[in-house]
């Protein structure tokens, strides 16, 4: 199974999404959701959950059953790698919109799911929808039908043990609706027991800089076989990802202002340079590979609004931006743009798209260097 160079944090932000899930009985929580939704029909479930001080997963679970406007929510039986069979069956229903997010970025792909593979606690989906799955975090799933600004939408929603969304798959116009419904009905649980969510742990601090063997870190970095080996290097060195970038030296990692990402995306669109965009959370990593065209800043959001691919990035939640170089033996020099939030968690990564077994395109490397130069 082909994995990728991405560090999936198992910690959650200080706000602890599950912290107040016992504040109100489920009936009261569902009523509070519906009152706020009626007052603001455009409000998203995640935002309403934040305003109520509960996890999004807890708010979805509280609404299990039927509600106004065609709302219907059912708990699903699978947990962990048990979701593999469900995903394989849903893939036969045709195109979907796949949404993976973290606190600062939302990544949306529309298309078909190709081959779906699993190996222990990990899995991957290839095709137009490209995912890496970490099933240890797949705690509770729901079949959801709810009214949205665009009408009634049907989705599969999966949450981790803290109630944080891992992955959402939405039926689209070309989805086989009857097959979609049949698959989810077949995987529903009838035990009636609510899911149990727990408060999220606080992020673990990095080791003190003075305890890091920087010479060994640099030696290992410069001897990477493949860029996919980078996460293993960080574990071996006992260093946080952003901490490693700070300590490695400017030949390997160069800091930039948060405007770097807009310059990179704009240049990629103008120069027609295809990219790879990674957004993940502890349970799922979603990848777009190809061109970007329509780059739209809107308030705190930087958006890519293209057919088949949307990215929504909260630039105000990007605490640091880096240009990272990995001089690998198999692929040569690999250049990435990496964004981190205030808790040192990886928000989003960008690479140049490259054919299998080939090195990095010079056009991508030049584009990044030109964009970096504008910040100096």
C-alpha positions as CSV (number, residue, x, y, z in Angstrom):
1,X,0.0,0.0,0.0
2,X,1.5,3.4,-1.0
3,X,1.6,5.7,1.9
4,X,2.6,9.4,1.9
5,X,4.8,11.9,3.7
6,X,2.2,13.3,6.2
7,X,2.2,13.4,9.9
8,X,-1.2,12.7,11.3
9,X,-1.6,14.2,14.8
10,X,-3.5,12.1,17.3
11,X,-4.1,15.0,19.6
12,X,-6.9,17.6,19.5
13,X,-7.0,21.3,20.1
14,X,-7.3,22.8,23.5
15,X,-11.1,23.4,23.0
16,X,-11.7,19.7,23.6
17,X,-14.7,18.9,21.3
18,X,-16.3,16.4,23.7
19,X,-16.0,18.5,26.9
20,X,-19.6,19.4,27.3
21,X,-21.3,16.5,25.7
22,X,-23.1,15.6,29.0
23,X,-24.4,19.1,29.5
24,X,-27.9,18.5,28.2
25,X,-30.0,15.3,27.6
26,X,-30.1,14.3,23.9
27,X,-33.6,15.5,23.4
28,X,-32.7,19.0,24.7
29,X,-29.5,19.0,22.5
30,X,-31.5,18.1,19.4
31,X,-34.1,20.8,20.2
32,X,-31.3,23.3,20.7
33,X,-29.8,22.3,17.3
34,X,-33.1,22.7,15.5
35,X,-33.8,26.1,17.1
36,X,-30.4,27.4,16.0
37,X,-30.8,25.9,12.6
38,X,-34.2,27.5,12.2
39,X,-32.8,30.8,13.2
40,X,-29.9,30.5,10.7
41,X,-30.6,27.9,8.0
42,X,-27.1,28.3,6.5
43,X,-25.4,27.3,9.8
44,X,-23.3,24.2,9.6
45,X,-23.6,21.4,12.1
46,X,-20.0,21.8,13.2
47,X,-20.6,25.5,13.9
48,X,-23.8,24.9,15.8
49,X,-22.0,22.2,17.9
50,X,-19.2,24.7,18.7
51,X,-21.8,27.3,19.8
52,X,-23.4,24.7,22.1
53,X,-20.1,23.6,23.5
54,X,-20.4,20.0,22.3
55,X,-18.7,17.7,19.9
56,X,-20.1,17.6,16.4
57,X,-20.4,13.8,16.7
58,X,-22.4,14.1,19.9
59,X,-24.8,16.6,18.2
60,X,-25.3,14.2,15.3
61,X,-25.9,11.3,17.7
62,X,-28.4,13.3,19.7
63,X,-30.5,13.7,16.5
64,X,-30.7,10.0,15.6
65,X,-34.2,9.2,14.3
66,X,-36.4,11.4,12.1
67,X,-36.9,15.2,12.4
68,X,-38.4,18.1,10.5
69,X,-37.7,18.8,6.8
70,X,-36.9,15.2,5.9
71,X,-34.2,14.9,8.5
72,X,-33.3,11.2,9.2
73,X,-30.2,10.0,11.0
74,X,-29.2,6.3,11.7
75,X,-26.3,4.9,13.6
76,X,-24.1,2.5,11.7
77,X,-22.6,-0.7,13.0
78,X,-19.0,-0.7,11.7
79,X,-16.1,0.5,13.7
80,X,-12.4,0.8,12.8
81,X,-11.4,-1.3,9.8
82,X,-15.0,-2.7,9.7
83,X,-15.8,0.4,7.6
84,X,-13.8,-1.2,4.6
85,X,-16.8,-3.3,3.5
86,X,-19.1,-0.4,3.7
87,X,-16.8,1.9,1.6
88,X,-16.4,-0.9,-1.0
89,X,-20.1,-1.2,-1.3
90,X,-20.7,2.5,-1.5
91,X,-18.1,2.8,-4.3
92,X,-20.5,0.8,-6.5
93,X,-23.1,3.6,-6.2
94,X,-21.1,5.9,-8.4
95,X,-19.7,9.4,-7.8
96,X,-19.6,11.0,-4.4
97,X,-18.3,14.2,-2.8
98,X,-15.6,13.3,-0.2
99,X,-14.9,15.9,2.5
100,X,-12.0,15.7,4.9
101,X,-11.1,18.6,7.2
102,X,-9.2,19.8,10.2
103,X,-9.7,23.0,12.2
104,X,-8.1,25.2,9.6
105,X,-8.7,23.5,6.2
106,X,-11.5,21.7,4.3
107,X,-10.7,19.5,1.3
108,X,-13.5,18.4,-1.0
109,X,-13.2,15.9,-4.0
110,X,-16.0,14.9,-6.3
111,X,-15.7,11.8,-8.4
112,X,-15.6,8.0,-8.2
113,X,-13.8,5.9,-5.6
114,X,-11.5,3.4,-7.3
115,X,-9.7,0.5,-5.6
116,X,-10.2,0.3,-1.9
117,X,-7.5,-1.6,0.0
118,X,-6.9,-2.3,3.7
119,X,-4.0,-3.6,5.7
120,X,-4.6,-3.9,9.4
121,X,-5.5,-0.5,10.8
122,X,-4.7,1.3,7.6
123,X,-6.4,1.6,4.2
124,X,-6.4,3.6,1.1
125,X,-8.9,4.7,-1.6
126,X,-7.6,5.5,-5.1
127,X,-9.3,7.0,-8.1
128,X,-10.8,10.5,-8.4
129,X,-11.3,10.3,-4.6
130,X,-7.8,9.7,-3.2
131,X,-7.7,8.9,0.6
132,X,-5.4,7.4,3.2
133,X,-7.3,5.9,6.1
134,X,-6.2,5.3,9.7
135,X,-8.9,3.1,11.1
136,X,-7.8,3.2,14.7
137,X,-9.6,6.6,14.9
138,X,-12.9,5.5,13.2
139,X,-15.2,5.4,16.2
140,X,-18.7,6.0,15.1
141,X,-20.5,6.4,11.8
142,X,-23.9,7.7,10.7
143,X,-26.2,7.7,7.7
144,X,-27.4,11.3,7.6
145,X,-30.2,12.9,5.5
146,X,-30.6,16.6,6.3
147,X,-31.8,19.8,4.7
148,X,-29.2,22.2,3.4
149,X,-29.1,25.4,1.4
150,X,-29.0,23.2,-1.8
151,X,-31.9,20.9,-0.6
152,X,-32.0,17.5,1.1
153,X,-28.5,15.9,1.2
154,X,-27.5,12.3,2.0
155,X,-24.2,11.5,3.6
156,X,-22.1,9.0,5.4
157,X,-20.4,10.7,8.4
158,X,-17.6,9.2,10.5
159,X,-16.3,10.6,13.8
160,X,-13.4,9.8,16.1
161,X,-13.7,9.0,19.8
162,X,-13.8,12.7,20.7
163,X,-16.6,13.4,18.2
164,X,-14.4,15.1,15.7
165,X,-15.3,14.5,12.0
166,X,-13.0,12.0,10.2
167,X,-14.6,11.7,6.8
168,X,-17.9,12.7,5.2
169,X,-19.1,11.2,1.9
170,X,-22.0,12.9,0.2
171,X,-24.3,11.5,-2.5
172,X,-24.3,13.8,-5.6
173,X,-26.5,14.0,-8.7
174,X,-25.1,11.0,-10.4
175,X,-25.0,8.8,-7.4
176,X,-27.3,5.7,-7.5
177,X,-29.6,6.8,-4.7
178,X,-31.4,3.5,-4.3
179,X,-28.1,1.6,-4.0
180,X,-26.7,4.2,-1.6
181,X,-29.7,3.9,0.7
182,X,-29.6,0.1,0.5
183,X,-25.9,0.0,1.4
184,X,-26.3,2.2,4.4
185,X,-29.5,0.4,5.6
186,X,-27.6,-2.9,5.4
187,X,-24.9,-1.5,7.7
188,X,-27.2,0.2,10.2
189,X,-27.3,-0.9,13.8
190,X,-30.5,-1.6,15.6
191,X,-29.3,-1.7,19.2
192,X,-30.5,1.9,19.9
193,X,-27.4,2.7,22.1
194,X,-26.0,6.1,21.7
195,X,-22.3,6.5,20.8
196,X,-20.0,7.5,23.7
197,X,-17.6,10.4,23.1
198,X,-14.8,11.5,25.4
199,X,-12.9,14.8,25.9
200,X,-9.9,15.2,23.6
201,X,-6.5,15.1,25.1
202,X,-4.4,18.2,25.1
203,X,-1.5,18.3,22.5
204,X,1.7,16.8,23.9
205,X,4.6,19.4,24.0
206,X,7.7,18.9,21.9
207,X,10.9,17.8,23.7
208,X,13.1,20.7,24.6
209,X,15.2,21.9,21.6
210,X,18.3,21.3,23.7
211,X,17.5,17.5,23.8
212,X,17.4,17.1,20.1
213,X,20.5,15.8,18.3
214,X,20.4,18.2,15.4
215,X,23.5,16.7,13.7
216,X,21.8,13.3,13.6
217,X,18.5,14.8,12.4
218,X,20.3,16.5,9.5
219,X,22.3,13.4,8.6
220,X,19.1,11.3,8.5
221,X,17.3,14.0,6.6
222,X,20.0,14.2,3.9
223,X,20.1,10.4,3.6
224,X,16.3,9.9,3.1
225,X,15.6,7.0,0.7
226,X,12.1,8.4,-0.1
227,X,10.1,11.3,1.0
228,X,7.6,8.9,2.6
229,X,10.4,8.0,5.1
230,X,10.3,11.5,6.7
231,X,7.7,10.7,9.4
232,X,9.8,7.7,10.5
233,X,12.9,10.0,10.7
234,X,11.0,12.4,13.0
235,X,9.9,9.5,15.3
236,X,13.5,8.2,15.4
237,X,14.9,11.7,16.3
238,X,12.1,12.3,18.9
239,X,11.3,15.6,17.3
240,X,8.1,17.4,16.4
241,X,7.5,18.1,12.7
242,X,7.5,21.9,13.0
243,X,10.3,21.7,15.6
244,X,12.4,19.8,13.1
245,X,11.8,22.5,10.4
246,X,12.9,25.2,12.9
247,X,16.1,23.3,13.7
248,X,17.2,21.8,10.4
249,X,18.7,24.8,8.8
250,X,17.7,27.0,5.8
251,X,19.1,24.5,3.3
252,X,16.3,22.1,4.3
253,X,13.5,24.3,5.7
254,X,12.9,28.0,5.1
255,X,10.2,29.9,7.0
256,X,7.8,32.2,5.1
257,X,4.9,34.4,5.8
258,X,1.3,33.1,5.7
259,X,0.7,34.8,2.3
260,X,3.0,32.2,0.7
261,X,0.2,29.8,0.0
262,X,-1.9,32.3,-1.9
263,X,1.2,33.2,-4.0
264,X,1.9,29.6,-4.7
265,X,-1.6,28.7,-5.7
266,X,-2.0,31.8,-7.8
267,X,1.2,31.1,-9.6
268,X,0.3,27.4,-10.1
269,X,-3.0,28.5,-11.8
270,X,-1.3,31.2,-13.9
271,X,1.6,28.9,-15.0
272,X,-0.6,25.7,-15.3
273,X,1.7,23.8,-13.0
274,X,-0.2,20.7,-11.6
275,X,0.1,20.2,-7.8
276,X,-0.7,17.8,-5.0
277,X,-2.7,19.2,-2.1
278,X,-2.9,17.1,1.2
279,X,-5.4,17.9,4.0
280,X,-5.8,15.5,6.9
281,X,-6.8,14.7,10.5
282,X,-5.9,11.8,12.7
283,X,-8.2,9.4,10.8
284,X,-8.0,10.4,7.2
285,X,-5.7,12.1,4.7
286,X,-7.3,13.4,1.4
287,X,-5.2,14.2,-1.7
288,X,-5.9,16.3,-4.8
289,X,-3.5,15.7,-7.7
290,X,-3.8,18.0,-10.8
291,X,-4.2,21.6,-11.8
292,X,-5.8,24.4,-9.9
293,X,-7.6,27.2,-11.7
294,X,-9.9,29.5,-9.7
295,X,-8.2,30.9,-6.5
296,X,-10.7,33.0,-4.5
297,X,-9.8,34.8,-1.3
298,X,-12.9,35.6,0.8
299,X,-12.5,37.1,4.2
300,X,-10.3,34.8,6.3
301,X,-10.7,32.0,3.8
302,X,-8.5,31.2,0.8
303,X,-10.5,29.0,-1.6
304,X,-9.8,26.9,-4.6
305,X,-13.1,26.5,-6.4
306,X,-12.6,24.1,-9.3
307,X,-14.8,21.3,-10.8
308,X,-14.0,18.2,-8.8
309,X,-11.8,19.9,-6.2
310,X,-12.5,22.6,-3.6
311,X,-10.1,23.7,-0.9
312,X,-11.2,26.1,1.9
313,X,-8.2,27.3,4.0
314,X,-8.6,29.6,7.1
315,X,-5.4,31.6,6.6
316,X,-6.0,33.4,9.9
317,X,-5.4,30.0,11.6
318,X,-2.1,29.4,9.9
319,X,0.6,30.1,12.5
320,X,3.6,29.2,10.3
321,X,4.5,28.4,6.7
322,X,7.6,26.6,5.5
323,X,9.3,25.6,2.3
324,X,10.7,22.2,2.9
325,X,13.4,20.3,0.9
326,X,13.9,16.6,1.1
327,X,17.0,15.4,-0.9
328,X,15.8,11.8,-1.5
329,X,17.9,9.0,-3.1
330,X,15.1,7.6,-5.2
331,X,13.4,10.8,-6.5
332,X,16.0,13.5,-6.0
333,X,15.1,16.7,-4.4
334,X,11.4,17.0,-3.3
335,X,10.1,20.5,-2.4
336,X,6.9,21.0,-0.4
337,X,5.0,23.9,1.2
338,X,3.8,23.1,4.7
339,X,1.4,25.0,6.9
340,X,1.0,24.6,10.7
341,X,-1.6,26.0,13.2
342,X,-0.9,27.5,16.6
343,X,-0.8,24.0,18.2
344,X,2.0,23.0,15.8
345,X,-0.3,20.6,13.9
346,X,0.2,20.1,10.2
347,X,-2.8,21.9,8.4
348,X,-2.0,21.4,4.8
349,X,0.8,20.4,2.4
350,X,1.5,21.2,-1.2
351,X,3.8,19.3,-3.6
352,X,4.4,19.5,-7.3
353,X,2.5,16.7,-9.1
354,X,4.9,14.2,-10.6
355,X,4.5,11.0,-12.6
356,X,5.2,7.8,-10.7
357,X,8.9,7.0,-10.5
358,X,9.9,10.4,-11.8
359,X,11.5,13.3,-10.1
360,X,10.2,16.7,-9.2
361,X,9.3,19.1,-12.1
362,X,11.6,22.1,-12.4
363,X,8.5,24.3,-13.0
364,X,7.2,23.5,-9.5
365,X,10.5,24.1,-7.8
366,X,10.9,27.4,-9.6
367,X,7.4,28.5,-8.8
368,X,7.9,27.9,-5.0
369,X,11.2,29.7,-5.0
370,X,9.7,32.7,-6.9
371,X,6.8,32.8,-4.4
372,X,9.2,32.5,-1.4
373,X,11.3,35.3,-2.8
374,X,8.4,37.6,-2.8
375,X,8.1,37.3,1.0
376,X,11.6,38.6,1.6
